[in-house]
Amino acid sequence: MCLCACVAGLFGEDLLQREYRGDRAVLAYVAVHPGATQRNVARAIGISERVAARSLDRLVDDDLLAVASDGATPAALRSYRLAS
């Protein structure tokens, strides 16, 4: 039982670290390319638009990125920049 809990914990930690690595790649891309869209980020980094959207949302929630376009723009067309 204990072994299963440890393995599950390590697996969960690996998934969490993978998300952090992806978020860092997204953050680095937007830092160099202010005004990038979700689609730009996904294509440049080689991830799906869904994964890019989740990373962008997390980074905006953490106040590391800011949405540079108005709220009426569809999510896939919003542009992002580093938060000030």
N, CA, C and O atoms as a CHARMM CRD file, in Angstrom:
* protein
*
  336
    1    1 MET  N      0.82500  -1.19600   0.00000 PROA 1      0.00000
    2    1 MET  CA     0.00000   0.00000   0.00000 PROA 1      0.00000
    3    1 MET  C      0.86900   1.26100   0.00000 PROA 1      0.00000
    4    1 MET  O      0.62100   2.20100  -0.75400 PROA 1      0.00000
    5    2 CYS  N      1.88700   1.26100   0.85500 PROA 2      0.00000
    6    2 CYS  CA     2.76700   2.42400   0.94800 PROA 2      0.00000
    7    2 CYS  C      3.51800   2.64300  -0.36500 PROA 2      0.00000
    8    2 CYS  O      3.71300   3.78100  -0.79200 PROA 2      0.00000
    9    3 LEU  N      3.93500   1.55600  -0.99700 PROA 3      0.00000
   10    3 LEU  CA     4.64700   1.65300  -2.26200 PROA 3      0.00000
   11    3 LEU  C      3.76700   2.29400  -3.33500 PROA 3      0.00000
   12    3 LEU  O      4.23700   3.11100  -4.12700 PROA 3      0.00000
   13    4 CYS  N      2.49500   1.92000  -3.35500 PROA 4      0.00000
   14    4 CYS  CA     1.56600   2.50600  -4.33000 PROA 4      0.00000
   15    4 CYS  C      1.41500   3.99800  -4.10600 PROA 4      0.00000
   16    4 CYS  O      1.38200   4.76700  -5.06700 PROA 4      0.00000
   17    5 ALA  N      1.32400   4.41400  -2.86600 PROA 5      0.00000
   18    5 ALA  CA     1.17300   5.83700  -2.55300 PROA 5      0.00000
   19    5 ALA  C      2.42300   6.60300  -2.96800 PROA 5      0.00000
   20    5 ALA  O      2.33100   7.71500  -3.48800 PROA 5      0.00000
   21    6 CYS  N      3.59000   6.00900  -2.73800 PROA 6      0.00000
   22    6 CYS  CA     4.84300   6.66700  -3.12000 PROA 6      0.00000
   23    6 CYS  C      4.95400   6.79900  -4.64100 PROA 6      0.00000
   24    6 CYS  O      5.34100   7.85200  -5.14800 PROA 6      0.00000
   25    7 VAL  N      4.61900   5.74400  -5.35900 PROA 7      0.00000
   26    7 VAL  CA     4.67400   5.77900  -6.81800 PROA 7      0.00000
   27    7 VAL  C      3.68800   6.80700  -7.35400 PROA 7      0.00000
   28    7 VAL  O      4.01500   7.56200  -8.26900 PROA 7      0.00000
   29    8 ALA  N      2.50100   6.84200  -6.79900 PROA 8      0.00000
   30    8 ALA  CA     1.49800   7.81400  -7.24000 PROA 8      0.00000
   31    8 ALA  C      1.98000   9.23600  -6.96000 PROA 8      0.00000
   32    8 ALA  O      1.77100  10.13600  -7.77400 PROA 8      0.00000
   33    9 GLY  N      2.61400   9.43600  -5.83000 PROA 9      0.00000
   34    9 GLY  CA     3.14300  10.75600  -5.49200 PROA 9      0.00000
   35    9 GLY  C      4.23800  11.18700  -6.45200 PROA 9      0.00000
   36    9 GLY  O      4.27500  12.34200  -6.87800 PROA 9      0.00000
   37   10 LEU  N      5.12700  10.26900  -6.79500 PROA 10     0.00000
   38   10 LEU  CA     6.19200  10.58200  -7.74400 PROA 10     0.00000
   39   10 LEU  C      5.64300  10.87100  -9.13000 PROA 10     0.00000
   40   10 LEU  O      6.12800  11.77100  -9.81700 PROA 10     0.00000
   41   11 PHE  N      4.63900  10.11600  -9.54300 PROA 11     0.00000
   42   11 PHE  CA     4.01100  10.34200 -10.84600 PROA 11     0.00000
   43   11 PHE  C      3.35500  11.72000 -10.87500 PROA 11     0.00000
   44   11 PHE  O      3.49700  12.45600 -11.85200 PROA 11     0.00000
   45   12 GLY  N      2.64400  12.06900  -9.81700 PROA 12     0.00000
   46   12 GLY  CA     2.00400  13.38400  -9.73300 PROA 12     0.00000
   47   12 GLY  C      3.02700  14.50000  -9.75100 PROA 12     0.00000
   48   12 GLY  O      2.81400  15.53300 -10.38700 PROA 12     0.00000
   49   13 GLU  N      4.15200  14.29700  -9.04800 PROA 13     0.00000
   50   13 GLU  CA     5.22100  15.29300  -9.02600 PROA 13     0.00000
   51   13 GLU  C      5.81500  15.48400 -10.42000 PROA 13     0.00000
   52   13 GLU  O      6.12300  16.60800 -10.81500 PROA 13     0.00000
   53   14 ASP  N      5.97700  14.38600 -11.16600 PROA 14     0.00000
   54   14 ASP  CA     6.50800  14.46900 -12.52300 PROA 14     0.00000
   55   14 ASP  C      5.57900  15.27900 -13.42200 PROA 14     0.00000
   56   14 ASP  O      6.03800  16.09700 -14.21900 PROA 14     0.00000
   57   15 LEU  N      4.27700  15.05200 -13.29300 PROA 15     0.00000
   58   15 LEU  CA     3.31500  15.82100 -14.09600 PROA 15     0.00000
   59   15 LEU  C      3.37500  17.30000 -13.75300 PROA 15     0.00000
   60   15 LEU  O      3.31900  18.15600 -14.63500 PROA 15     0.00000
   61   16 LEU  N      3.48800  17.59100 -12.47000 PROA 16     0.00000
   62   16 LEU  CA     3.56000  18.97900 -12.02700 PROA 16     0.00000
   63   16 LEU  C      4.82500  19.64500 -12.56900 PROA 16     0.00000
   64   16 LEU  O      4.77000  20.78300 -13.03600 PROA 16     0.00000
   65   17 GLN  N      5.95100  18.95500 -12.51000 PROA 17     0.00000
   66   17 GLN  CA     7.20300  19.50500 -13.02700 PROA 17     0.00000
   67   17 GLN  C      7.12800  19.72800 -14.53400 PROA 17     0.00000
   68   17 GLN  O      7.66800  20.70800 -15.04600 PROA 17     0.00000
   69   18 ARG  N      6.46500  18.82800 -15.23800 PROA 18     0.00000
   70   18 ARG  CA     6.30500  18.98100 -16.68400 PROA 18     0.00000
   71   18 ARG  C      5.50300  20.24100 -16.99400 PROA 18     0.00000
   72   18 ARG  O      5.82800  20.96800 -17.93300 PROA 18     0.00000
   73   19 GLU  N      4.45400  20.50500 -16.21000 PROA 19     0.00000
   74   19 GLU  CA     3.67200  21.73200 -16.41100 PROA 19     0.00000
   75   19 GLU  C      4.52200  22.96000 -16.15200 PROA 19     0.00000
   76   19 GLU  O      4.45000  23.93400 -16.90100 PROA 19     0.00000
   77   20 TYR  N      5.33600  22.92400 -15.09100 PROA 20     0.00000
   78   20 TYR  CA     6.20400  24.06300 -14.78900 PROA 20     0.00000
   79   20 TYR  C      7.20400  24.30900 -15.91600 PROA 20     0.00000
   80   20 TYR  O      7.44700  25.45600 -16.29000 PROA 20     0.00000
   81   21 ARG  N      7.78100  23.23900 -16.45500 PROA 21     0.00000
   82   21 ARG  CA     8.72600  23.39600 -17.56900 PROA 21     0.00000
   83   21 ARG  C      8.01900  24.00100 -18.77500 PROA 21     0.00000
   84   21 ARG  O      8.57400  24.86700 -19.45100 PROA 21     0.00000
   85   22 GLY  N      6.80900  23.55400 -19.04500 PROA 22     0.00000
   86   22 GLY  CA     6.04000  24.11000 -20.15400 PROA 22     0.00000
   87   22 GLY  C      5.71400  25.57300 -19.92900 PROA 22     0.00000
   88   22 GLY  O      5.79900  26.38400 -20.85100 PROA 22     0.00000
   89   23 ASP  N      5.33900  25.91300 -18.69500 PROA 23     0.00000
   90   23 ASP  CA     5.03300  27.30500 -18.38100 PROA 23     0.00000
   91   23 ASP  C      6.26800  28.18400 -18.55600 PROA 23     0.00000
   92   23 ASP  O      6.16500  29.31300 -19.03700 PROA 23     0.00000
   93   24 ARG  N      7.42900  27.67200 -18.16900 PROA 24     0.00000
   94   24 ARG  CA     8.66000  28.45000 -18.34100 PROA 24     0.00000
   95   24 ARG  C      8.95000  28.68800 -19.81700 PROA 24     0.00000
   96   24 ARG  O      9.39000  29.77400 -20.19300 PROA 24     0.00000
   97   25 ALA  N      8.71100  27.69300 -20.65100 PROA 25     0.00000
   98   25 ALA  CA     8.93500  27.85500 -22.08900 PROA 25     0.00000
   99   25 ALA  C      7.97000  28.89100 -22.66600 PROA 25     0.00000
  100   25 ALA  O      8.36100  29.71200 -23.49600 PROA 25     0.00000
  101   26 VAL  N      6.72500  28.85200 -22.23100 PROA 26     0.00000
  102   26 VAL  CA     5.72500  29.82700 -22.68700 PROA 26     0.00000
  103   26 VAL  C      6.12600  31.22800 -22.23500 PROA 26     0.00000
  104   26 VAL  O      6.08800  32.17300 -23.02300 PROA 26     0.00000
  105   27 LEU  N      6.50800  31.35700 -20.97500 PROA 27     0.00000
  106   27 LEU  CA     6.91500  32.65700 -20.44100 PROA 27     0.00000
  107   27 LEU  C      8.12300  33.20400 -21.19400 PROA 27     0.00000
  108   27 LEU  O      8.16000  34.39000 -21.52200 PROA 27     0.00000
  109   28 ALA  N      9.09600  32.36600 -21.46800 PROA 28     0.00000
  110   28 ALA  CA    10.28900  32.80000 -22.20200 PROA 28     0.00000
  111   28 ALA  C      9.92500  33.24700 -23.61600 PROA 28     0.00000
  112   28 ALA  O     10.44900  34.24600 -24.10700 PROA 28     0.00000
  113   29 TYR  N      9.03000  32.51000 -24.26800 PROA 29     0.00000
  114   29 TYR  CA     8.63300  32.87900 -25.63000 PROA 29     0.00000
  115   29 TYR  C      7.93400  34.23600 -25.64400 PROA 29     0.00000
  116   29 TYR  O      8.23700  35.08600 -26.48200 PROA 29     0.00000
  117   30 VAL  N      7.00100  34.43800 -24.72000 PROA 30     0.00000
  118   30 VAL  CA     6.26200  35.70500 -24.69200 PROA 30     0.00000
  119   30 VAL  C      7.19200  36.86200 -24.31100 PROA 30     0.00000
  120   30 VAL  O      7.00100  37.98500 -24.77800 PROA 30     0.00000
  121   31 ALA  N      8.18700  36.60100 -23.47800 PROA 31     0.00000
  122   31 ALA  CA     9.13800  37.65300 -23.10700 PROA 31     0.00000
  123   31 ALA  C      9.88500  38.16700 -24.33200 PROA 31     0.00000
  124   31 ALA  O     10.15000  39.36300 -24.44700 PROA 31     0.00000
  125   32 VAL  N     10.22100  37.26800 -25.23800 PROA 32     0.00000
  126   32 VAL  CA    10.95800  37.64400 -26.44800 PROA 32     0.00000
  127   32 VAL  C     10.01400  38.11900 -27.55700 PROA 32     0.00000
  128   32 VAL  O     10.41100  38.89200 -28.42900 PROA 32     0.00000
  129   33 HSD  N      8.76400  37.65300 -27.51700 PROA 33     0.00000
  130   33 HSD  CA     7.78300  37.98700 -28.55400 PROA 33     0.00000
  131   33 HSD  C      6.52200  38.59000 -27.92900 PROA 33     0.00000
  132   33 HSD  O      5.46800  37.95400 -27.93900 PROA 33     0.00000
  133   34 PRO  N      6.61700  39.81800 -27.38300 PROA 34     0.00000
  134   34 PRO  CA     5.41500  40.42800 -26.80600 PROA 34     0.00000
  135   34 PRO  C      4.34100  40.58100 -27.88100 PROA 34     0.00000
  136   34 PRO  O      4.64000  40.90200 -29.03100 PROA 34     0.00000
  137   35 GLY  N      3.11400  40.35300 -27.50000 PROA 35     0.00000
  138   35 GLY  CA     2.01500  40.41100 -28.45800 PROA 35     0.00000
  139   35 GLY  C      1.72100  39.06600 -29.09100 PROA 35     0.00000
  140   35 GLY  O      0.88300  38.97100 -29.98800 PROA 35     0.00000
  141   36 ALA  N      2.40500  38.01900 -28.63100 PROA 36     0.00000
  142   36 ALA  CA     2.17900  36.67900 -29.17400 PROA 36     0.00000
  143   36 ALA  C      0.78300  36.18900 -28.81300 PROA 36     0.00000
  144   36 ALA  O      0.26500  36.49500 -27.73900 PROA 36     0.00000
  145   37 THR  N      0.19200  35.44000 -29.70400 PROA 37     0.00000
  146   37 THR  CA    -1.11500  34.83900 -29.44800 PROA 37     0.00000
  147   37 THR  C     -0.93100  33.40200 -28.98900 PROA 37     0.00000
  148   37 THR  O      0.16400  32.84400 -29.05900 PROA 37     0.00000
  149   38 GLN  N     -2.01500  32.82100 -28.52300 PROA 38     0.00000
  150   38 GLN  CA    -2.00600  31.41800 -28.10100 PROA 38     0.00000
  151   38 GLN  C     -1.49300  30.52500 -29.22600 PROA 38     0.00000
  152   38 GLN  O     -0.69500  29.61800 -28.99000 PROA 38     0.00000
  153   39 ARG  N     -1.94700  30.78100 -30.43100 PROA 39     0.00000
  154   39 ARG  CA    -1.53900  29.98700 -31.58900 PROA 39     0.00000
  155   39 ARG  C     -0.04200  30.15900 -31.87500 PROA 39     0.00000
  156   39 ARG  O      0.64800  29.18100 -32.16400 PROA 39     0.00000
  157   40 ASN  N      0.46700  31.41100 -31.79400 PROA 40     0.00000
  158   40 ASN  CA     1.89600  31.65900 -31.99200 PROA 40     0.00000
  159   40 ASN  C      2.73000  30.85300 -31.00500 PROA 40     0.00000
  160   40 ASN  O      3.70500  30.20000 -31.37600 PROA 40     0.00000
  161   41 VAL  N      2.32800  30.91400 -29.74900 PROA 41     0.00000
  162   41 VAL  CA     3.06200  30.21400 -28.69000 PROA 41     0.00000
  163   41 VAL  C      3.05400  28.71500 -28.95300 PROA 41     0.00000
  164   41 VAL  O      4.09900  28.06600 -28.90200 PROA 41     0.00000
  165   42 ALA  N      1.88500  28.17100 -29.23200 PROA 42     0.00000
  166   42 ALA  CA     1.76200  26.72400 -29.45000 PROA 42     0.00000
  167   42 ALA  C      2.64200  26.26000 -30.60200 PROA 42     0.00000
  168   42 ALA  O      3.35600  25.26400 -30.47900 PROA 42     0.00000
  169   43 ARG  N      2.59500  26.96400 -31.70300 PROA 43     0.00000
  170   43 ARG  CA     3.38000  26.55900 -32.88200 PROA 43     0.00000
  171   43 ARG  C      4.87600  26.70500 -32.64100 PROA 43     0.00000
  172   43 ARG  O      5.65700  25.83900 -33.03500 PROA 43     0.00000
  173   44 ALA  N      5.27600  27.79000 -31.99900 PROA 44     0.00000
  174   44 ALA  CA     6.69800  28.04300 -31.78500 PROA 44     0.00000
  175   44 ALA  C      7.33300  27.04500 -30.82000 PROA 44     0.00000
  176   44 ALA  O      8.48000  26.63600 -31.00200 PROA 44     0.00000
  177   45 ILE  N      6.58300  26.66000 -29.80100 PROA 45     0.00000
  178   45 ILE  CA     7.12700  25.76400 -28.77400 PROA 45     0.00000
  179   45 ILE  C      6.87600  24.30500 -29.12400 PROA 45     0.00000
  180   45 ILE  O      7.54600  23.41300 -28.60500 PROA 45     0.00000
  181   46 GLY  N      5.90900  24.06200 -30.00400 PROA 46     0.00000
  182   46 GLY  CA     5.61400  22.68400 -30.39200 PROA 46     0.00000
  183   46 GLY  C      4.67500  21.98100 -29.43000 PROA 46     0.00000
  184   46 GLY  O      4.83300  20.79400 -29.14500 PROA 46     0.00000
  185   47 ILE  N      3.68300  22.73100 -28.92600 PROA 47     0.00000
  186   47 ILE  CA     2.67200  22.15600 -28.04200 PROA 47     0.00000
  187   47 ILE  C      1.30000  22.41000 -28.65100 PROA 47     0.00000
  188   47 ILE  O      1.16100  23.21000 -29.57600 PROA 47     0.00000
  189   48 SER  N      0.30000  21.73300 -28.13300 PROA 48     0.00000
  190   48 SER  CA    -1.05100  21.95300 -28.64600 PROA 48     0.00000
  191   48 SER  C     -1.57200  23.30600 -28.16400 PROA 48     0.00000
  192   48 SER  O     -1.08500  23.85700 -27.17700 PROA 48     0.00000
  193   49 GLU  N     -2.55800  23.82500 -28.86900 PROA 49     0.00000
  194   49 GLU  CA    -3.15100  25.09700 -28.45400 PROA 49     0.00000
  195   49 GLU  C     -3.84000  24.96400 -27.10500 PROA 49     0.00000
  196   49 GLU  O     -3.88200  25.92400 -26.33600 PROA 49     0.00000
  197   50 ARG  N     -4.37600  23.80000 -26.81100 PROA 50     0.00000
  198   50 ARG  CA    -5.03100  23.56900 -25.51400 PROA 50     0.00000
  199   50 ARG  C     -4.01300  23.66800 -24.38000 PROA 50     0.00000
  200   50 ARG  O     -4.28600  24.29200 -23.35400 PROA 50     0.00000
  201   51 VAL  N     -2.85200  23.05900 -24.55700 PROA 51     0.00000
  202   51 VAL  CA    -1.79800  23.11800 -23.53900 PROA 51     0.00000
  203   51 VAL  C     -1.29000  24.55300 -23.41200 PROA 51     0.00000
  204   51 VAL  O     -1.05500  25.03200 -22.30300 PROA 51     0.00000
  205   52 ALA  N     -1.12100  25.23500 -24.53700 PROA 52     0.00000
  206   52 ALA  CA    -0.69000  26.63500 -24.51400 PROA 52     0.00000
  207   52 ALA  C     -1.70200  27.49100 -23.76500 PROA 52     0.00000
  208   52 ALA  O     -1.32000  28.36400 -22.98500 PROA 52     0.00000
  209   53 ALA  N     -2.97600  27.25100 -23.99500 PROA 53     0.00000
  210   53 ALA  CA    -4.02100  28.02300 -23.32500 PROA 53     0.00000
  211   53 ALA  C     -3.95500  27.82900 -21.81300 PROA 53     0.00000
  212   53 ALA  O     -4.07800  28.79200 -21.05600 PROA 53     0.00000
  213   54 ARG  N     -3.76000  26.59100 -21.37400 PROA 54     0.00000
  214   54 ARG  CA    -3.67300  26.33300 -19.92600 PROA 54     0.00000
  215   54 ARG  C     -2.45500  27.02600 -19.32500 PROA 54     0.00000
  216   54 ARG  O     -2.55000  27.61600 -18.24900 PROA 54     0.00000
  217   55 SER  N     -1.32400  26.96400 -20.00000 PROA 55     0.00000
  218   55 SER  CA    -0.11900  27.63200 -19.50300 PROA 55     0.00000
  219   55 SER  C     -0.31300  29.14300 -19.46100 PROA 55     0.00000
  220   55 SER  O      0.03400  29.78700 -18.47000 PROA 55     0.00000
  221   56 LEU  N     -0.85800  29.70400 -20.51900 PROA 56     0.00000
  222   56 LEU  CA    -1.09600  31.14700 -20.55400 PROA 56     0.00000
  223   56 LEU  C     -2.05400  31.56800 -19.44300 PROA 56     0.00000
  224   56 LEU  O     -1.83100  32.58400 -18.78600 PROA 56     0.00000
  225   57 ASP  N     -3.10200  30.80600 -19.23300 PROA 57     0.00000
  226   57 ASP  CA    -4.05200  31.12600 -18.15400 PROA 57     0.00000
  227   57 ASP  C     -3.37100  31.09500 -16.79500 PROA 57     0.00000
  228   57 ASP  O     -3.58400  31.98500 -15.97100 PROA 57     0.00000
  229   58 ARG  N     -2.54300  30.06200 -16.55200 PROA 58     0.00000
  230   58 ARG  CA    -1.83800  29.98000 -15.26600 PROA 58     0.00000
  231   58 ARG  C     -0.90300  31.16800 -15.08300 PROA 58     0.00000
  232   58 ARG  O     -0.83600  31.74800 -13.99900 PROA 58     0.00000
  233   59 LEU  N     -0.18200  31.52900 -16.13600 PROA 59     0.00000
  234   59 LEU  CA     0.76400  32.63400 -16.04700 PROA 59     0.00000
  235   59 LEU  C      0.05800  33.97500 -15.86100 PROA 59     0.00000
  236   59 LEU  O      0.57900  34.85200 -15.17300 PROA 59     0.00000
  237   60 VAL  N     -1.10500  34.14500 -16.45600 PROA 60     0.00000
  238   60 VAL  CA    -1.90100  35.36000 -16.23600 PROA 60     0.00000
  239   60 VAL  C     -2.42300  35.36700 -14.79700 PROA 60     0.00000
  240   60 VAL  O     -2.36900  36.39700 -14.12500 PROA 60     0.00000
  241   61 ASP  N     -2.92500  34.22800 -14.32400 PROA 61     0.00000
  242   61 ASP  CA    -3.42400  34.13300 -12.93900 PROA 61     0.00000
  243   61 ASP  C     -2.32800  34.43000 -11.92300 PROA 61     0.00000
  244   61 ASP  O     -2.59500  34.99200 -10.86100 PROA 61     0.00000
  245   62 ASP  N     -1.08800  34.05000 -12.25100 PROA 62     0.00000
  246   62 ASP  CA     0.05000  34.28400 -11.35600 PROA 62     0.00000
  247   62 ASP  C      0.65900  35.67700 -11.53700 PROA 62     0.00000
  248   62 ASP  O      1.69000  35.98600 -10.94100 PROA 62     0.00000
  249   63 ASP  N      0.02100  36.51500 -12.35900 PROA 63     0.00000
  250   63 ASP  CA     0.46700  37.88900 -12.63800 PROA 63     0.00000
  251   63 ASP  C      1.85000  37.96000 -13.26500 PROA 63     0.00000
  252   63 ASP  O      2.57300  38.93500 -13.06100 PROA 63     0.00000
  253   64 LEU  N      2.22300  36.94100 -14.02200 PROA 64     0.00000
  254   64 LEU  CA     3.48500  36.97500 -14.74800 PROA 64     0.00000
  255   64 LEU  C      3.28100  37.46600 -16.18100 PROA 64     0.00000
  256   64 LEU  O      4.17600  38.07100 -16.77000 PROA 64     0.00000
  257   65 LEU  N      2.09500  37.20200 -16.73700 PROA 65     0.00000
  258   65 LEU  CA     1.72200  37.68300 -18.06100 PROA 65     0.00000
  259   65 LEU  C      0.46500  38.52200 -17.95600 PROA 65     0.00000
  260   65 LEU  O     -0.32600  38.37200 -17.02500 PROA 65     0.00000
  261   66 ALA  N      0.29400  39.40300 -18.92100 PROA 66     0.00000
  262   66 ALA  CA    -0.91400  40.21400 -19.01200 PROA 66     0.00000
  263   66 ALA  C     -1.51000  40.03700 -20.40000 PROA 66     0.00000
  264   66 ALA  O     -0.78600  39.86800 -21.38100 PROA 66     0.00000
  265   67 VAL  N     -2.81600  40.07600 -20.47100 PROA 67     0.00000
  266   67 VAL  CA    -3.50600  40.01200 -21.76000 PROA 67     0.00000
  267   67 VAL  C     -3.42000  41.40500 -22.36500 PROA 67     0.00000
  268   67 VAL  O     -3.82400  42.38800 -21.74300 PROA 67     0.00000
  269   68 ALA  N     -2.89800  41.48100 -23.56700 PROA 68     0.00000
  270   68 ALA  CA    -2.66000  42.77500 -24.20200 PROA 68     0.00000
  271   68 ALA  C     -3.82200  43.22900 -25.06600 PROA 68     0.00000
  272   68 ALA  O     -3.84100  44.38400 -25.49300 PROA 68     0.00000
  273   69 SER  N     -4.80000  42.35900 -25.34300 PROA 69     0.00000
  274   69 SER  CA    -5.92500  42.74600 -26.18800 PROA 69     0.00000
  275   69 SER  C     -7.17900  42.89800 -25.34200 PROA 69     0.00000
  276   69 SER  O     -7.20500  42.53300 -24.16700 PROA 69     0.00000
  277   70 ASP  N     -8.20200  43.43700 -25.95700 PROA 70     0.00000
  278   70 ASP  CA    -9.43700  43.70100 -25.21000 PROA 70     0.00000
  279   70 ASP  C    -10.16800  42.40600 -24.85500 PROA 70     0.00000
  280   70 ASP  O     -9.87800  41.34600 -25.40900 PROA 70     0.00000
  281   71 GLY  N    -11.10200  42.50400 -23.94100 PROA 71     0.00000
  282   71 GLY  CA   -11.84100  41.34300 -23.46700 PROA 71     0.00000
  283   71 GLY  C    -12.80000  40.76500 -24.49000 PROA 71     0.00000
  284   71 GLY  O    -13.25800  39.63400 -24.32800 PROA 71     0.00000
  285   72 ALA  N    -13.11700  41.51700 -25.54500 PROA 72     0.00000
  286   72 ALA  CA   -14.05900  41.03700 -26.55200 PROA 72     0.00000
  287   72 ALA  C    -13.40000  40.10200 -27.56000 PROA 72     0.00000
  288   72 ALA  O    -14.08800  39.42600 -28.32500 PROA 72     0.00000
  289   73 THR  N    -12.07600  40.06200 -27.56200 PROA 73     0.00000
  290   73 THR  CA   -11.34500  39.22200 -28.50600 PROA 73     0.00000
  291   73 THR  C    -11.47900  37.76000 -28.10300 PROA 73     0.00000
  292   73 THR  O    -11.34900  37.44400 -26.92000 PROA 73     0.00000
  293   74 PRO  N    -11.73600  36.86000 -29.04700 PROA 74     0.00000
  294   74 PRO  CA   -11.78700  35.43000 -28.70400 PROA 74     0.00000
  295   74 PRO  C    -10.47500  34.97500 -28.06200 PROA 74     0.00000
  296   74 PRO  O     -9.40900  35.50000 -28.38200 PROA 74     0.00000
  297   75 ALA  N    -10.55700  34.01100 -27.16600 PROA 75     0.00000
  298   75 ALA  CA    -9.39500  33.56400 -26.40100 PROA 75     0.00000
  299   75 ALA  C     -8.20900  33.19300 -27.28700 PROA 75     0.00000
  300   75 ALA  O     -7.06800  33.51800 -26.95700 PROA 75     0.00000
  301   76 ALA  N     -8.46300  32.51900 -28.40300 PROA 76     0.00000
  302   76 ALA  CA    -7.37400  32.07600 -29.27500 PROA 76     0.00000
  303   76 ALA  C     -6.65900  33.24800 -29.95500 PROA 76     0.00000
  304   76 ALA  O     -5.53600  33.09000 -30.43300 PROA 76     0.00000
  305   77 LEU  N     -7.29800  34.42000 -30.00100 PROA 77     0.00000
  306   77 LEU  CA    -6.70100  35.56700 -30.69400 PROA 77     0.00000
  307   77 LEU  C     -6.15800  36.63300 -29.74300 PROA 77     0.00000
  308   77 LEU  O     -5.61000  37.64000 -30.19200 PROA 77     0.00000
  309   78 ARG  N     -6.30700  36.42000 -28.43000 PROA 78     0.00000
  310   78 ARG  CA    -5.76200  37.38400 -27.48200 PROA 78     0.00000
  311   78 ARG  C     -4.25500  37.38900 -27.57800 PROA 78     0.00000
  312   78 ARG  O     -3.63700  36.36500 -27.86700 PROA 78     0.00000
  313   79 SER  N     -3.66700  38.54300 -27.33700 PROA 79     0.00000
  314   79 SER  CA    -2.21000  38.61300 -27.32500 PROA 79     0.00000
  315   79 SER  C     -1.73200  38.81100 -25.89500 PROA 79     0.00000
  316   79 SER  O     -2.45200  39.33800 -25.04700 PROA 79     0.00000
  317   80 TYR  N     -0.50800  38.37900 -25.64700 PROA 80     0.00000
  318   80 TYR  CA     0.04000  38.38500 -24.29400 PROA 80     0.00000
  319   80 TYR  C      1.37000  39.11000 -24.26200 PROA 80     0.00000
  320   80 TYR  O      2.09800  39.15300 -25.25400 PROA 80     0.00000
  321   81 ARG  N      1.67300  39.67500 -23.11200 PROA 81     0.00000
  322   81 ARG  CA     2.93900  40.35100 -22.86100 PROA 81     0.00000
  323   81 ARG  C      3.30900  40.11700 -21.40700 PROA 81     0.00000
  324   81 ARG  O      2.48400  39.66300 -20.61400 PROA 81     0.00000
  325   82 LEU  N      4.54600  40.42700 -21.05800 PROA 82     0.00000
  326   82 LEU  CA     4.94200  40.30800 -19.65900 PROA 82     0.00000
  327   82 LEU  C      4.15800  41.30500 -18.83100 PROA 82     0.00000
  328   82 LEU  O      3.91000  42.42700 -19.27200 PROA 82     0.00000
  329   83 ALA  N      3.77500  40.91000 -17.65800 PROA 83     0.00000
  330   83 ALA  CA     3.06500  41.81700 -16.75800 PROA 83     0.00000
  331   83 ALA  C      4.04800  42.84100 -16.21100 PROA 83     0.00000
  332   83 ALA  O      5.23200  42.55500 -16.03000 PROA 83     0.00000
  333   84 SER  N      3.53900  44.03400 -15.95400 PROA 84     0.00000
  334   84 SER  CA     4.44500  45.07200 -15.43000 PROA 84     0.00000
  335   84 SER  C      4.38900  45.14800 -13.93400 PROA 84     0.00000
  336   84 SER  O      5.08600  45.96400 -13.33100 PROA 84     0.00000
